[in-house]
Amino acid sequence: MAKGLLLVAFDFTNAHEDEFHDWYDLEHVPERQRVAGFGLCERWISTQNPKQAVASYDLDSLSVLDSPAYRAIAGDNLSVWSKRMTKICRRLLRFDGEQTLPGNADSPRGAGGLLVNAMNVLPEHEAEFNEWYDQEHIPALAAVPGVLAARRFRDPKGTHRYLALYHLQSADIPNGPAWQKAANSPWTDKLRPYFRDHVRLLTKRYTRSA
Protein backbone atom coordinates (compact mmCIF):
# COMPACT_ATOMS: atom_id res chain seq x y z
CA MET A 1 0.00 0.00 0.00
CA ALA A 2 1.27 3.47 -0.88
CA LYS A 3 2.30 5.77 1.93
CA GLY A 4 0.45 9.01 2.54
CA LEU A 5 1.47 12.55 3.40
CA LEU A 6 -0.20 15.39 5.23
CA LEU A 7 1.67 18.67 4.75
CA VAL A 8 0.52 22.09 5.91
CA ALA A 9 2.27 25.45 5.49
CA PHE A 10 1.33 28.67 7.27
CA ASP A 11 2.40 32.28 7.23
CA PHE A 12 2.12 33.26 10.90
CA THR A 13 3.05 36.94 10.52
CA ASN A 14 -0.17 38.02 12.23
CA ALA A 15 0.28 35.69 15.21
CA HIS A 16 2.47 36.00 18.26
CA GLU A 17 5.48 33.86 17.40
CA ASP A 18 5.77 32.26 20.84
CA GLU A 19 2.10 31.29 20.85
CA PHE A 20 2.25 29.89 17.33
CA HIS A 21 5.12 27.59 18.25
CA ASP A 22 3.52 26.66 21.59
CA TRP A 23 0.30 25.72 19.83
CA TYR A 24 2.10 23.50 17.34
CA ASP A 25 4.59 21.98 19.79
CA LEU A 26 2.37 21.51 22.83
CA GLU A 27 -0.99 20.67 21.29
CA HIS A 28 -1.31 20.34 17.53
CA VAL A 29 1.55 17.95 16.73
CA PRO A 30 1.12 15.82 19.88
CA GLU A 31 -2.58 15.33 19.06
CA ARG A 32 -1.66 13.92 15.67
CA GLN A 33 1.20 11.81 16.98
CA ARG A 34 -1.33 9.96 19.10
CA VAL A 35 -3.42 8.94 16.07
CA ALA A 36 -2.73 5.41 14.82
CA GLY A 37 -1.21 5.52 11.34
CA PHE A 38 0.73 8.77 11.82
CA GLY A 39 4.48 8.32 11.47
CA LEU A 40 7.24 10.91 11.58
CA CYS A 41 5.88 14.40 12.38
CA GLU A 42 8.33 17.24 11.72
CA ARG A 43 8.33 21.03 11.63
CA TRP A 44 10.28 23.34 9.33
CA ILE A 45 10.91 27.08 8.90
CA SER A 46 11.34 28.85 5.56
CA THR A 47 14.84 29.99 4.71
CA GLN A 48 13.36 33.01 2.92
CA ASN A 49 10.80 34.11 5.50
CA PRO A 50 11.12 33.13 9.18
CA LYS A 51 7.38 33.75 9.57
CA GLN A 52 6.52 30.86 7.28
CA ALA A 53 6.37 27.36 8.71
CA VAL A 54 5.75 23.87 7.35
CA ALA A 55 4.56 20.78 9.21
CA SER A 56 5.00 17.39 7.52
CA TYR A 57 3.35 14.18 8.69
CA ASP A 58 4.08 10.71 7.33
CA LEU A 59 0.98 8.50 7.08
CA ASP A 60 0.78 4.72 6.80
CA SER A 61 -1.76 5.43 4.07
CA LEU A 62 -3.99 8.32 3.06
CA SER A 63 -6.96 6.52 4.63
CA VAL A 64 -5.61 7.52 8.07
CA LEU A 65 -7.21 10.93 7.49
CA ASP A 66 -10.61 9.22 7.28
CA SER A 67 -10.18 7.35 10.56
CA PRO A 68 -12.44 8.16 13.55
CA ALA A 69 -9.39 9.04 15.65
CA TYR A 70 -8.23 11.70 13.18
CA ARG A 71 -11.72 13.02 12.50
CA ALA A 72 -12.11 13.53 16.24
CA ILE A 73 -9.37 16.21 16.20
CA ALA A 74 -9.79 17.68 12.69
CA GLY A 75 -12.29 19.74 10.72
CA ASP A 76 -15.21 20.87 12.88
CA ASN A 77 -13.61 19.06 15.80
CA LEU A 78 -10.46 21.17 15.89
CA SER A 79 -9.68 22.44 19.37
CA VAL A 80 -10.60 25.97 20.38
CA TRP A 81 -6.90 26.89 20.24
CA SER A 82 -6.52 25.40 16.75
CA LYS A 83 -9.58 27.22 15.42
CA ARG A 84 -8.30 30.52 16.76
CA MET A 85 -4.77 30.08 15.43
CA THR A 86 -5.85 28.94 11.97
CA LYS A 87 -8.00 32.06 11.68
CA ILE A 88 -5.07 34.31 12.61
CA CYS A 89 -2.53 32.59 10.33
CA ARG A 90 -2.61 32.53 6.53
CA ARG A 91 -2.51 29.05 5.08
CA LEU A 92 -0.08 28.78 2.17
CA LEU A 93 -0.70 25.12 1.38
CA ARG A 94 -2.50 22.04 2.62
CA PHE A 95 -1.68 18.83 0.82
CA ASP A 96 -3.17 15.40 1.56
CA GLY A 97 -1.48 13.07 -0.89
CA GLU A 98 -0.60 9.52 -1.76
CA GLN A 99 3.03 8.69 -2.52
CA THR A 100 3.46 7.80 -6.19
CA LEU A 101 7.26 7.56 -6.31
CA PRO A 102 8.64 5.33 -4.94
CA GLY A 103 5.33 4.55 -3.22
CA ASN A 104 6.28 3.13 0.15
CA ALA A 105 9.29 5.10 1.43
CA ASP A 106 9.23 6.82 4.83
CA SER A 107 10.79 10.20 5.47
CA PRO A 108 14.43 9.87 6.55
CA ARG A 109 15.14 11.00 10.07
CA GLY A 110 17.58 13.77 10.88
CA ALA A 111 17.30 15.87 7.71
CA GLY A 112 18.52 19.43 8.10
CA GLY A 113 16.40 20.82 5.27
CA LEU A 114 13.19 20.16 3.36
CA LEU A 115 12.23 21.43 -0.09
CA VAL A 116 8.54 21.42 -1.00
CA ASN A 117 7.44 21.85 -4.61
CA ALA A 118 3.68 21.78 -5.17
CA MET A 119 1.99 22.58 -8.46
CA ASN A 120 -0.59 21.86 -11.08
CA VAL A 121 0.08 21.37 -14.77
CA LEU A 122 -1.96 22.12 -17.88
CA PRO A 123 -4.03 18.98 -18.58
CA GLU A 124 -2.80 18.59 -22.16
CA HIS A 125 0.79 18.29 -20.86
CA GLU A 126 0.09 16.13 -17.80
CA ALA A 127 1.22 12.83 -19.30
CA GLU A 128 4.59 14.24 -20.37
CA PHE A 129 4.90 16.09 -17.04
CA ASN A 130 4.62 12.82 -15.14
CA GLU A 131 7.01 11.07 -17.50
CA TRP A 132 9.57 13.85 -17.01
CA TYR A 133 9.19 13.84 -13.24
CA ASP A 134 9.44 10.06 -12.86
CA GLN A 135 12.06 9.30 -15.47
CA GLU A 136 14.36 12.32 -15.31
CA HIS A 137 13.70 14.94 -12.65
CA ILE A 138 13.34 12.90 -9.45
CA PRO A 139 16.16 10.45 -10.34
CA ALA A 140 18.51 13.33 -11.20
CA LEU A 141 17.82 15.26 -8.01
CA ALA A 142 17.91 12.12 -5.86
CA ALA A 143 21.48 11.57 -7.08
CA VAL A 144 22.70 15.00 -5.95
CA PRO A 145 25.06 14.70 -2.97
CA GLY A 146 23.25 15.74 0.19
CA VAL A 147 19.79 14.66 -0.97
CA LEU A 148 18.52 12.09 1.53
CA ALA A 149 15.20 11.33 -0.17
CA ALA A 150 13.26 12.51 -3.23
CA ARG A 151 9.60 11.53 -3.45
CA ARG A 152 6.42 12.42 -5.31
CA PHE A 153 2.84 12.63 -4.11
CA ARG A 154 -0.55 13.16 -5.74
CA ASP A 155 -3.61 14.79 -4.18
CA PRO A 156 -6.75 14.09 -6.23
CA LYS A 157 -8.95 16.60 -4.39
CA GLY A 158 -6.84 19.50 -3.13
CA THR A 159 -5.77 22.81 -4.59
CA HIS A 160 -2.47 21.31 -5.83
CA ARG A 161 -2.51 17.96 -7.56
CA TYR A 162 1.22 17.21 -7.42
CA LEU A 163 3.90 17.64 -4.77
CA ALA A 164 7.57 16.71 -4.75
CA LEU A 165 9.30 16.45 -1.39
CA TYR A 166 13.08 16.50 -0.92
CA HIS A 167 14.73 15.75 2.42
CA LEU A 168 18.20 17.31 2.51
CA GLN A 169 21.28 17.20 4.67
CA SER A 170 21.02 20.97 4.80
CA ALA A 171 18.87 23.67 3.25
CA ASP A 172 21.90 24.86 1.24
CA ILE A 173 21.83 21.86 -1.11
CA PRO A 174 19.44 23.37 -3.74
CA ASN A 175 21.71 26.40 -4.04
CA GLY A 176 24.73 24.33 -5.07
CA PRO A 177 25.98 23.68 -8.62
CA ALA A 178 25.17 19.95 -8.59
CA TRP A 179 21.51 20.63 -7.83
CA GLN A 180 21.29 23.48 -10.32
CA LYS A 181 22.70 21.30 -13.08
CA ALA A 182 20.33 18.42 -12.30
CA ALA A 183 17.27 20.66 -11.96
CA ASN A 184 17.67 22.64 -15.19
CA SER A 185 17.72 20.24 -18.10
CA PRO A 186 16.34 20.98 -21.59
CA TRP A 187 13.31 18.80 -20.77
CA THR A 188 12.69 20.86 -17.62
CA ASP A 189 12.88 24.10 -19.58
CA LYS A 190 10.40 22.73 -22.11
CA LEU A 191 7.79 21.90 -19.46
CA ARG A 192 8.14 24.88 -17.11
CA PRO A 193 5.73 27.12 -19.07
CA TYR A 194 2.96 24.60 -18.39
CA PHE A 195 3.29 24.65 -14.58
CA ARG A 196 0.48 26.36 -12.71
CA ASP A 197 -0.11 27.42 -9.06
CA HIS A 198 3.50 26.70 -8.15
CA VAL A 199 4.35 26.80 -4.43
CA ARG A 200 8.03 26.35 -3.59
CA LEU A 201 9.16 26.35 0.03
CA LEU A 202 12.80 25.79 0.94
CA THR A 203 13.00 25.20 4.67
CA LYS A 204 15.37 24.34 7.48
CA ARG A 205 14.57 22.16 10.46
CA TYR A 206 12.66 23.95 13.19
CA THR A 207 14.34 23.85 16.59
CA ARG A 208 12.36 24.91 19.62
CA SER A 209 13.92 27.67 21.68
CA ALA A 210 14.85 26.80 25.24
Protein Blocks (a to p, Z undefined) as FASTA:
>chain_A
ZZddddddddfklpcfklmmmmmmmmmmmmmmmpghiacddddddfklmkbccdddddfb
fklmmpmklmmmgcjlpcfklmmmmmmpccfbdcddddfbgojaccdehiabdcdddddd
dfklmmmmmmmmmmmmmmmmmmpghiabdcddddfkbmblbdcddddfbfklmmpmklmm
mmmcfklmmmmmmgghiacdddddddddZZ
